[in-house]
Amino acid sequence: MSVDFFSRQTAMHTKLMAGALLGAMLLNGQAMAATSATGSLTEARLTLTDLSYKLQDLRVHDGVDPLLRWDSAWALNASADEATQAGWLAGLPAWGDAGQRTVSALAPEVDLGAQSLLGSGESHVWVSGTGLQVMDVHAQSLEGRQASAGAGYTQAFTLGAGTQVSFSVLVDAHLQGGAFAGGWTPPADVGDPSHASASYAAVMSVNRLSSAMSGYADNSFVNDPDSFETRLQLQGLTLTVSNTGLSARTYLFGLTAYVQAEAALSPVPEPGGMALWLAGLSLLPWCVSRQRRGRAFS
C-alpha cells in the first residue's frame, strides 16, 4: 500500500468525520430551537375609537361663528405583514421575506380591512358620514415569527377664520409576551438581545402638526426572561389647531395606528449543542494521530 493512498484515505476519513460533526451540530441547533419554543404568544393590539372635536371662537366680538366643515372625500388604508426568522446577523435576529398585504380605498367606502398571508397580522378601519368610528390593528407571533399591522385615515377639512379646533380620540392598547423557557450563555459579541417584543404607535396629524402616543415592552434571553404584559385603557390623544388668519383655510387631518410583535429563537446553541460540538472536537486529535501513525508505518 502506497504512502499517498494511505494519506488520501486518512484525509478522506477526517473530512467525513468533520462533515458529520458539523451536520450534527446544525441539526442539534435546529432541534434546540424547535424544542425551546414555549408556544406562548407575543401580541400587540391597538384600538382607536370616538374621534371627536370641539370648536372655540378666537374672536368672540366679530359676529362670526366658529366653523369646521369636513370635505366629502376621505381615504383609508390597511396593511398587515409577517415574516419568519432566517437566523441571526450582528447580534440581531434576521427576518426573511415578508408576507405583506396592503389595501386602500376612497370615499364612499366606509369599511376596510387587511390580513397577512398566514393571519398573524390584521387591521381594520371603519368610518361613517360623521368621521372615524373604529380603527383596530392586531399582531401576534410565536417564537421565530414577526408580525405587524397598520391602518390609516385621512380627510380634509375647512376651518373658518378665527376658529380653533381640538381633536380627540380614545386610545386602548395591550402588549404581552411569553417567557423564554430555555437556558444558555450568549457569547460576548451577542450580548443579551430581546427574546420577545411588542410595540404600538398612534399618531394624529394636521398638516405639519402631530401628536403621538406609543408604547414598547420586551424581555430578553438571560437577564430578564420573564413574560410581560402592559395595558393602556381609553386614554385621550388630542391635537389643537388654530386659524388665526383673516380667511378660511383648508387642512388635512390624518390618523394612523401601527403595532408590531416578534419573538426570536435562540441565537446560539444551548449547552446540549455545545456539548456535542466539544465531543466532536475531542475526536480530532485521534484523527491526527492516526494520520501520523499511517505515515510512520509507510
C-alpha positions in Angstrom: 0.0 0.0 0.0 1.5 3.4 -1.0 2.0 6.3 1.2 -0.1 8.6 -1.0 -3.0 6.1 -1.0 -3.0 5.8 2.8 -2.7 9.6 3.3 -5.6 10.2 1.0 -7.7 7.6 2.8 -6.9 9.1 6.2 -7.6 12.7 4.9 -10.9 11.5 3.5 -11.9 9.9 6.8 -11.0 13.1 8.6 -13.1 15.2 6.3 -16.0 12.9 6.6 -15.8 13.0 10.3 -15.6 16.8 10.3 -18.6 17.0 8.0 -20.6 14.6 10.1 -19.8 16.6 13.2 -20.8 19.9 11.5 -24.1 18.4 10.3 -24.8 17.0 13.7 -24.1 20.4 15.2 -26.5 22.1 12.8 -29.2 19.6 13.3 -28.9 19.7 17.0 -29.1 23.5 16.9 -32.3 23.3 14.9 -33.8 20.8 17.2 -32.8 23.0 20.2 -34.6 26.0 18.6 -37.7 23.9 18.0 -37.9 22.3 21.4 -37.1 25.6 23.3 -40.3 27.2 21.9 -42.9 27.8 24.7 -45.9 28.0 22.4 -47.0 31.3 24.1 -48.0 34.2 22.0 -46.4 37.6 21.8 -49.2 40.1 21.0 -49.8 43.8 20.3 -53.2 45.4 19.9 -54.2 49.0 19.4 -57.8 50.3 19.1 -58.8 54.0 18.4 -62.4 55.0 18.9 -64.7 58.0 19.4 -63.0 60.6 17.3 -64.5 64.0 18.2 -63.7 67.7 18.1 -64.5 70.9 19.9 -64.6 74.4 18.4 -63.6 77.6 20.1 -64.2 81.2 18.8 -60.9 83.1 19.0 -62.7 86.4 18.0 -65.9 86.4 20.1 -66.8 90.0 19.1 -66.6 89.8 15.4 -70.1 88.4 15.0 -68.9 85.3 13.0 -69.5 81.8 14.4 -66.6 79.3 14.6 -66.6 76.9 11.6 -65.4 73.5 10.7 -66.6 71.8 7.5 -65.4 68.3 6.5 -64.7 67.5 2.9 -67.0 64.9 1.4 -64.0 62.6 0.4 -61.7 60.6 2.6 -59.0 57.9 2.2 -58.5 54.7 4.1 -55.6 52.2 4.1 -54.9 49.0 5.9 -51.8 46.7 5.9 -50.7 43.5 7.5 -47.2 41.9 7.4 -45.4 38.8 8.8 -42.0 37.1 8.4 -40.1 34.1 9.6 -36.8 34.3 11.3 -33.9 33.4 9.0 -31.2 33.4 11.6 -29.1 36.0 13.3 -26.9 38.8 12.0 -24.6 41.0 14.0 -26.3 40.1 17.3 -29.8 40.7 16.0 -32.5 38.4 14.5 -32.7 38.4 10.7 -36.2 38.1 9.3 -37.0 36.5 5.9 -39.2 37.8 3.2 -42.4 39.4 4.4 -45.9 38.2 3.5 -47.4 41.7 3.3 -50.9 42.7 2.2 -51.8 46.4 1.7 -55.2 47.7 0.6 -56.6 51.2 0.2 -59.9 52.8 -0.6 -61.5 56.2 -1.1 -65.0 57.5 -0.1 -67.7 56.4 -0.2 -66.0 53.2 1.0 -66.6 53.0 4.8 -65.1 49.7 5.9 -61.6 48.4 5.1 -59.5 45.5 6.4 -56.4 43.6 5.7 -54.9 40.3 6.9 -51.4 38.9 6.4 -50.8 35.8 4.4 -50.8 33.5 7.4 -53.2 35.5 9.6 -50.7 36.8 12.2 -51.3 40.4 11.4 -54.7 42.1 10.8 -56.0 45.6 10.6 -59.4 47.2 10.3 -60.7 50.8 9.9 -64.3 51.9 9.7 -65.7 55.4 9.1 -69.1 56.9 8.6 -70.5 60.2 7.4 -69.6 61.7 10.8 -65.9 60.6 10.7 -63.9 57.7 12.1 -65.8 55.1 14.1 -63.1 52.4 14.8 -59.5 51.8 13.9 -58.2 48.4 15.2 -54.8 46.8 14.5 -53.6 43.5 15.9 -50.4 41.4 15.6 -49.5 38.1 17.2 -46.4 35.9 16.9 -45.0 32.6 18.1 -41.2 32.1 18.5 -39.4 32.6 15.3 -42.0 34.8 13.8 -42.6 38.6 13.4 -45.9 40.2 12.6 -47.2 43.8 12.2 -50.3 45.7 11.2 -51.2 49.3 10.3 -54.2 51.4 9.4 -54.7 55.0 8.3 -57.5 57.5 7.8 -57.2 61.0 6.1 -59.8 63.6 5.4 -59.6 67.3 4.5 -61.5 70.0 6.4 -62.0 73.7 6.2 -61.5 75.8 9.3 -63.1 79.3 9.5 -61.1 82.4 10.2 -60.6 83.0 14.0 -61.6 79.3 14.8 -59.7 76.9 17.0 -60.4 73.2 16.9 -59.3 70.5 19.3 -59.5 66.9 18.0 -59.6 63.9 20.4 -59.6 60.2 20.0 -59.6 57.4 22.7 -56.6 55.0 22.6 -56.8 51.5 24.0 -53.6 49.3 23.8 -52.4 45.9 25.0 -49.0 44.4 24.8 -47.9 40.9 26.1 -45.1 38.5 25.5 -44.2 35.0 26.5 -41.2 34.0 28.7 -38.1 32.4 27.3 -38.0 28.8 28.8 -34.5 27.8 27.6 -31.2 28.4 29.2 -27.9 29.4 27.6 -24.9 31.7 28.0 -24.5 34.1 25.0 -21.0 34.9 23.7 -19.7 38.4 24.3 -20.4 39.7 20.8 -24.1 38.8 21.1 -24.9 40.3 24.5 -28.4 39.7 25.8 -30.8 40.6 22.9 -34.6 40.8 23.1 -36.4 37.5 23.0 -40.0 38.8 22.7 -41.0 42.4 22.0 -44.3 44.2 21.2 -45.0 47.8 20.4 -47.7 50.2 19.3 -47.9 53.8 18.0 -50.9 56.1 17.4 -50.4 59.3 15.5 -52.8 62.2 14.9 -51.8 64.9 12.5 -53.0 68.1 10.8 -50.7 69.3 8.1 -47.3 69.7 9.8 -48.6 69.3 13.3 -48.7 65.9 15.0 -49.4 64.3 18.3 -48.5 60.7 19.2 -48.8 58.0 21.8 -46.7 54.9 21.8 -45.6 52.0 23.9 -43.0 49.2 24.0 -42.3 46.2 26.1 -39.9 43.3 25.8 -37.9 40.6 27.6 -34.5 39.0 27.0 -32.9 35.6 26.9 -30.8 35.8 30.0 -31.2 38.8 32.4 -35.0 39.3 32.0 -36.6 36.2 30.5 -40.0 36.5 32.3 -43.3 37.1 30.5 -44.6 40.7 30.3 -48.0 42.5 29.9 -48.9 46.2 29.7 -52.3 47.9 29.1 -53.4 51.4 28.2 -57.1 51.8 28.7 -59.1 54.6 26.9 -56.6 57.4 27.1 -57.2 60.5 25.1 -54.9 61.6 22.3 -55.5 65.3 21.4 -54.3 67.8 18.9 -55.3 71.5 18.7 -55.1 73.7 15.6 -55.9 77.4 15.3 -56.7 79.5 12.3 -55.6 83.0 13.3 -55.8 84.3 9.7 -58.4 86.6 8.1 -59.9 83.9 5.8 -60.9 80.3 6.0 -58.2 77.7 5.4 -58.1 74.0 4.3 -56.3 71.4 6.3 -55.6 67.7 6.0 -56.4 65.6 9.0 -54.7 62.2 9.5 -54.9 59.3 12.0 -52.7 56.2 11.9 -52.2 53.2 14.1 -49.4 50.6 14.0 -48.4 47.5 16.0 -45.6 45.0 15.8 -44.9 41.7 17.7 -42.0 39.4 17.4 -40.4 36.5 19.3 -36.9 35.4 18.3 -35.3 31.9 18.6 -32.0 31.4 20.5 -29.1 32.9 18.6 -26.6 30.2 19.6 -26.9 26.6 20.6 -27.8 25.8 24.2 -25.4 23.7 26.4 -26.6 20.4 24.8 -25.5 21.6 21.4 -22.2 22.9 22.8 -21.5 19.5 24.5 -21.9 17.7 21.1 -19.6 20.2 19.5 -16.9 19.7 22.2 -17.3 15.9 21.9 -16.6 16.2 18.2 -13.6 18.3 18.8 -12.2 15.6 21.2 -12.1 13.2 18.2 -9.9 15.4 16.1 -6.6 14.5 18.0 -7.4 10.8 17.3 -7.8 11.6 13.6 -4.5 13.5 13.5 -2.7 10.7 15.5 -4.0 8.1 13.1 -2.7 10.0 10.1 0.7 10.3 11.7 0.8 6.6 12.5 0.0 5.8 8.9 2.9 7.9 7.7 5.3 6.3 10.1 4.1 2.8 9.0 4.7 3.6 5.4 
